Amino acid sequence: MSDYDLDSGPDPATYAAGEPEPDIDDESDPVTVVGIGPGNRDYLTPRGRRAIAEADVVVGFETVVEFVDDLTDADLLTCGYRDEAEALEAFGRRVAAGESGTAVAMGDPNHSGYQFVGKVQDAVHREDPDAVVRVVPGISSLQIAASRARTPMEDTEFVTLHKSGDLGDDLDRLAAAVGDRHLLVLPRPFDLMPGDVARFLLERGADPDLEALVLEKLTLSDETIRRVSLSELADYAGGDGRDDTPFSDLVVLAIRRPA
């Protein structure tokens, strides 16, 4: 699965979700993909902290690794989007050579990180097809947002747009649920930000008076929550760059159904 095009497939998220994890074997030393939480280390789980501390090598995006780099003596393989494949390839070789490895992702991989999980798993399996890759869940900004917005998950439609590839089905799910269920959305920086989602929903017939909350930098010292109507939020639609929106890339959109 090392060669993929997210617009034509295969999607690494599909690879990651292809089968369940094997049963736990206390003798095994699996690779772990750890969700580090929303950025405030108060939300890093003890299990995730231990996996990071005990690793020989840690891999992840530089902006993620910097949150936990002082929790481990491991070698740190940091990357951006351009050199992600190279860093994961090096990680896979080192794990295959017998080192313990932990990959770190923001939040909880189960909420918006399966493309990363799939890439890690692919890199590891190309070197050792029998290696076990386990996900260590974290606290997602989605869970924090649900608490702030009081949108119980059982009454909520969650959609992540924070991924590559075609998003048509995801947007259709939002349009089908808006007004009947609460919505929690992870926007995609910076072409599908909260204003763009609001405009799309209005075009699909959503009530312009629905209450929307734009929750930014959750749990961090500069956390903000903006409360507006759906129609007011749509005024911020348009553009595809950081300067085209007043919102950061650390953002969750909540749209409440009518009481």
WOVEN-V72805 format. One record per residue. N is the residue number from 0. RES is the residue in one letter. D_LAST is the distance of its C-alpha to the last C-alpha in whole Angstrom. Layout:
n res d_last
N RES D_LAST
N RES D_LAST
//
This chain:
n res d_last
0 M 46
1 S 48
2 D 48
3 Y 44
4 D 43
5 L 39
6 D 39
7 S 41
8 G 41
9 P 41
10 D 38
11 P 39
12 A 35
13 T 37
14 Y 40
15 A 38
16 A 36
17 G 39
18 E 39
19 P 38
20 E 40
21 P 43
22 D 43
23 I 44
24 D 48
25 D 49
26 E 52
27 S 50
28 D 49
29 P 46
30 V 45
31 T 42
32 V 39
33 V 37
34 G 33
35 I 34
36 G 30
37 P 29
38 G 32
39 N 32
40 R 34
41 D 33
42 Y 31
43 L 34
44 T 34
45 P 38
46 R 38
47 G 38
48 R 40
49 R 43
50 A 43
51 I 43
52 A 46
53 E 48
54 A 48
55 D 51
56 V 49
57 V 46
58 V 44
59 G 41
60 F 40
61 E 42
62 T 39
63 V 38
64 V 41
65 E 41
66 F 38
67 V 41
68 D 44
69 D 45
70 L 44
71 T 47
72 D 51
73 A 50
74 D 51
75 L 48
76 L 48
77 T 45
78 C 45
79 G 43
80 Y 42
81 R 45
82 D 47
83 E 45
84 A 47
85 E 50
86 A 48
87 L 47
88 E 50
89 A 52
90 F 49
91 G 50
92 R 54
93 R 54
94 V 52
95 A 54
96 A 57
97 G 56
98 E 53
99 S 50
100 G 47
101 T 44
102 A 41
103 V 39
104 A 35
105 M 32
106 G 29
107 D 29
108 P 31
109 N 29
110 H 26
111 S 28
112 G 32
113 Y 33
114 Q 35
115 F 37
116 V 37
117 G 39
118 K 42
119 V 43
120 Q 43
121 D 45
122 A 47
123 V 48
124 H 49
125 R 51
126 E 53
127 D 53
128 P 51
129 D 51
130 A 49
131 V 46
132 V 43
133 R 40
134 V 37
135 V 36
136 P 32
137 G 31
138 I 27
139 S 25
140 S 24
141 L 21
142 Q 21
143 I 21
144 A 18
145 A 16
146 S 17
147 R 16
148 A 13
149 R 12
150 T 11
151 P 13
152 M 16
153 E 16
154 D 12
155 T 13
156 E 16
157 F 19
158 V 21
159 T 24
160 L 26
161 H 28
162 K 31
163 S 34
164 G 35
165 D 33
166 L 29
167 G 29
168 D 27
169 D 25
170 L 23
171 D 23
172 R 21
173 L 18
174 A 19
175 A 18
176 A 15
177 V 13
178 G 10
179 D 10
180 R 10
181 H 10
182 L 14
183 L 16
184 V 19
185 L 23
186 P 24
187 R 28
188 P 30
189 F 31
190 D 31
191 L 27
192 M 25
193 P 22
194 G 23
195 D 24
196 V 21
197 A 19
198 R 22
199 F 23
200 L 19
201 L 19
202 E 23
203 R 21
204 G 19
205 A 15
206 D 13
207 P 15
208 D 12
209 L 10
210 E 10
211 A 13
212 L 15
213 V 19
214 L 20
215 E 24
216 K 27
217 L 25
218 T 27
219 L 29
220 S 31
221 D 30
222 E 26
223 T 24
224 I 20
225 R 19
226 R 16
227 V 16
228 S 14
229 L 15
230 S 18
231 E 19
232 L 20
233 A 22
234 D 24
235 Y 26
236 A 26
237 G 30
238 G 33
239 D 34
240 G 35
241 R 34
242 D 35
243 D 33
244 T 29
245 P 28
246 F 27
247 S 29
248 D 29
249 L 28
250 V 24
251 V 21
252 L 18
253 A 14
254 I 12
255 R 8
256 R 6
257 P 4
258 A 0
//
